[in-house]
């Protein structure tokens, strides 16, 4: 396993989980959905992303901050900062706890392979994330998110 800090060489368990899905759609079209914060509540499979916070950020780019209204038990606002951005290929954001959500888009014969990653290797509280079971919970949410992304882009269906 390699993270942005280099090989972990067995010193600690990996602190990232990923889900990939091949979607029969154009890479840029899929990327454009993820780069639009207003679409995050539509594709979110965790049930925690409720709405944007009203900022006028129509499209994400490197260095941009955007706010979301969240709910996991209690409602709370969050501000995210885009920390990785390669047009049509990669986008990642983090919030004040430091963990990252990353999407990578790659052309494959059947369309586009989309990989979503929850990376808490940069988190301020990695042990807390693990003790609360977020890696496993987020895996389930990421699987559903990629299914929703496919439904939206390929079939024009928005699931509630």
Secondary structure, 3 states (H helix, E strand, C coil): CEECCEECCCCCCCCEEEEEEEECCCHHHHHHHHCCHHHHHHHCCCCCEEEECCCCCCCCCCCCEEEEEEECCCEEEEEEEEEEEECCCEEEEECCCCCEEEEEEEEECCEEEEEEEEECCCCCCHHHHHHCCHHHHHHHHHHHHHHHHHHHHHHCCCCC
